[in-house]
Amino acid sequence: MLSLYPLTAPIPVLSTARLVLREHRFADLAAFTAIFQKPEFYAFLGGQPLPEEEVWTKVLRNNGHWSLLGFGYWAVEETATGRYIGAVGFADWRRDMAPSLKGEPEIGWVLDPAIHGLGYATEAVQAALAWGQEHFSCSRTVCIIDPDNTASLRVAAKHGYQPVAETIYKEKPIIVLARPQQR
């Protein structure tokens, strides 16, 4: 099982020129739920809006990864406004799919469509990958992306992710991408 260590320290805070990556807080729930109500957001993430109950479960899972595995998702906050704009990070989702990604750090990012096109996803992913580079001993990180999600495919490509498989997950086609850890 992939685990850096059981986390007893606070979730690390990462800062970029325009963003703060920090722990998820209860106060983020309303903004995160609002993001999951936007059709342009959920189109590639299950195709349906999520109720607050399911978004709350995501918040708990995001923070729970840190406690159990020593890595997880950060809340993404816009520095200039203090506004919650989404999440980025690594997980081991234990997905029931082939090829299996169990035990490999899987990066993901979900950002409010209102800020798409501003380079925030690229900036947040870059910060998360820099953290992963220092903390993971594995040979690669992975991600999965809907083949129609061209914006996320571009972000992944900017950071060196290359397609390694096409498969089906939850009855939908996805692309599995991988990026070697820089040594």
N, C-alpha and C positions, 0 to 999 in steps of 0.2 A: 504494500500500500504506500502510495506517495504521501509523505508527510515531512514537513520541515521540522516541526516540533509542536507539541501542544502549546498554544499561545497563552501565556499568562500576562504578557506585557500588553500595553495598548496597541491597537491597530496603528501601523505606521502612517504618518501624514506625509504626503508628497506634494511639492509645490512646483508649478511651472510658471511661465510668464503670465498666463491668464487664468490658471485653474488651481484649485486645491483639491487633492484626492484625500479623503478622510473616511472615518467610520460612518456607517449609516446610523441615523438617529430616528427616534420616533417622529420627530418634527418633520422628517422628509416624506412621511407616508402620503400626505395629501398631494404633494407635487409629483411623487412617483406614480400614484394612482392616476392623476390627471394625464400624465404622459401615456399610460397604458390605455387611455380612452381615445387616443387620436388614431384614426384609421391609417394614416401614413406611417405611423409607428408600428402598430400591431399587424400590419399586412404581412410582414415577414416573420412574425413571432406568434404563430398559431392562428392568425386570421380573425381573431375575435377580441373585443375589449376584455380586460380583466377586472373583476370586482375588487374592491378594497381588500377583502379577505384573502384573495390569492396574491395580491401585491404584498400584503403584510407577510405572507409566507415567504415570498422572495427576499424581503428585507431580513427576516430571521435566518434564512439560508445563507445570505451574503455574509452576515456577521458570524454565523456558526462555522463557516469554513475556516475563518481565522482561528477560532478556538480549537477546532479539531485537527486542522492540517497545517496551521502556521502561514496560510495564504488565503486569499479570498478576493472579494470585490470591494472596491472603494466607492463611496458616494462621490460624485463629481460636482463641485461647486464653482461657480463663476466668481473669480476673485473680486472683480469690480463691483458686483452687485450683491454677493453673498447668496445668490440664487442657486438652488438645487437644480441641476440640469440633466442628471442621469447617473449611470454607473459604469465602471470599467474594472476589470480584474481577471483573476484566474480562479478556476474551480476544477474539481473532479466531480462531475455531475453523475458519474456511474451510469451513463446512458446505455440503454439496451439497444445497441446498434452494431453493425459490422461495417467497417472494421471497428474494433473496440478501442476506445480512447481511455479506458479505465487506467488510472495510475499516471496519466500524462497531464501536465498543467494545460488546461484549455482556456485560452483568453477569450473574453467577450466584452462587448461594449454596447450600451443602450443609452441613447441620448435623445433629448427632447427634439422633435422635428423643427421647433421654432428656431433652433440654433444650428441646424444643418447648413453646410456650406461655409462655415466660418473657420474650419480647421480645428475645431475643438476635439473631434474624435481622434484625429491624427496626433494631436498634442497629448491627449490623455493616454492613448495606447503607447506612445513613445515613453511616457513616464512609467507606465506599468511594466513595459518590457525592460527598461533600465533596472527597475527594482528586481524583476525576475532574473535578469542576467547575473545579479549579485547574489541571489539567494537560492536558485535552483541548480542542482548538480546534474539534472537530466540532459539528454542530448538534444531535445527539441521541445518546443511548445506547439500546440495545435489550436485550430478553431474550426467551427462549422458555420457555413453561410448559405442561405437560400440563393440559388443560382440567379434569381431575378433581382437580388439586392446588389445592384452594381455599385452603389456608394460604399457599402461595407467591403465589397471585393476590392475596390480601389484602395481603401484604407489598409486592408490586409497586404496588398501587393506593395504599397509604399514601405512597409516594414519587413519585407522579405518573405512573406508567406507565399507558398507555392501549392497549387492543387496536387493532392496525392491520391484522392479517391472521389468518386461520385457514388452516392448511396441513397438510401431512403431512411428517414427518421420520422417517426410518428406519421407515416403514410404520405410524407412529402419529400421531394427530391432535395438533397443538400450536397454541397461540396465540402469535402474535408481538406483543410489546408495545413501545412506544417512549415515551421521555421526552425532551422538549426540554431542552437544556442551558440553565441559567439564566444570562442575561447581564446 
